[in-house]
Amino acid sequence: MSDLHEELEHEARAAAAALPFLADDLVERALVEAAALLRERADGVLAANRTDLEAAEGRLDAGALDRLRLGDDRVEAIAEQLRTLSQLPPLERQIASWTLENGLHVEERRIPIGVVGANFEARPNVAIDVAGQLLKSRNAALLRTGGAALRTVTALVDDVLRPALARAGLQPGAVGLVRSADHDGARALVSLPKLVPLVILRGSGPTTAALARLAAEQGVRTLAHAEGGGVLYVHAAADRAKALALIESSLDRLGVCNRLNLLLVDRAFPVDGLLEALAQAGVEPREPPRIGHEWANDPEHVASVTVHVVDSLDKAVAVANEATSALAAGIVTEDADAAARFLDGFRGTAAFWHASTRFTDGFALTGAPETGINVDWVPGPRGPVTYRDLWLRQYVVVGDGTQRR
């Protein structure tokens, strides 16, 4: 066994040992302590982040550097999210209960998954978001970030999260960390089915897809967030001012998965003014290799938007469903019937009318930071995944010893 695998097994076992003690009241206290510690120790976290940024200059594109960068405002936002998360109600452990005709009493419960892994892009705030959601659901965490953010995430784990757990009377090992920048760390994380049965995957499409395949081979389940890109359909009955406002508000950040990626314009709507709005936002309209291709994954094209003219609302819905990741799609129209058809027809994780796809975010929509956005077409947590989704169903059955099948 390699040293890396031994290290991961050690971290996973320490996290598993912490599981029985993750009571809701103690987790709440730990999250409050983490918010306070982050504010107290912001200088050290920011110093680590500056070192990461200096090392990444010239290697990462503008969008990736923006995701990596922390500042006083972002640190304060992370601390405030921790405080907000601490105040949210814990999971109700009992879903339902009933008594069968034979006298058996059945209770349907939510129980923790156990140790949950997370492999995510070089984006330090995700370490706090994921760890916070897992702790809130009484799961333990084993984190692995992109190498470009490893110094920052190490500071967040060692100087904020673990001391906060200790201050709350919990075992610091409830949050583990893969301390290697090598990609072997990600591969090892998805290869421990007995210790880490579920891994949250975030990042670029090909890399995440490869990890998901390896995880499946190893018997590890995944919640994958690999593809993104928001869609906005400007209907024939759209108000021009609203369309321009939505385009602008959908392009406030580079490199985030829910920004405007594909602008669908009805053939009956004049497109010229929209192109001017893109130019004013510093975004270049491009002809894609395929409709729905996510520019955010192309370092040289992060400040681009695909513009595609469609003949009808039905065609716009079909493109959004079939040619994109189906992360999020919105419509601009003053025709309520057309809006209803679009909202009912789009089968992705979030559908919008006169609202930006940038709101496809756990904290924005539910008040809880997300572990990622799951776009799978199978039953299970879909869309922004928060602590409310991270549990297993269990049946507890009580009889009197006389029941027979």
Buried (B, 14 or more C-beta within 10 A) or exposed (E): EEEBBEBBBEBBBBBBBBBEBBBBEBBBBBBBBBBBBBBEBBEBBBEBBBEBBEBBEEEBBEBBBBBBBBEEEBBBBBBEBBBBBBEBEBBEBEBEEEEEEEEEEBBEBBEBBBBBBBBBBBBBBBBBBBBBBBBBBBBBBBBBBBBBBBBBBBBBBBBBBBBBBBBBEBBBBBBBBBBBBEBEBBBBBBBBBEBBBBBBBBBBBEBBBBBBEBBEEBEBBBBBBBBBBBBBBBBBBBBBEBBBBBBBBBBEEBBBBBBBBBBBBBEEBEBEEBBEBBEEBEBEBBEBEEBBBBBBBBBEBBBBBBBBBBEEBEBBBBBBBEBBBBBBBBBBBEBEEBBEBBBEBBEBBBBBBBBBBBBBBBBBBBEBBBBBBBBEEEEEBBBBBBBBBBBEEEEEEEEEEEEEE
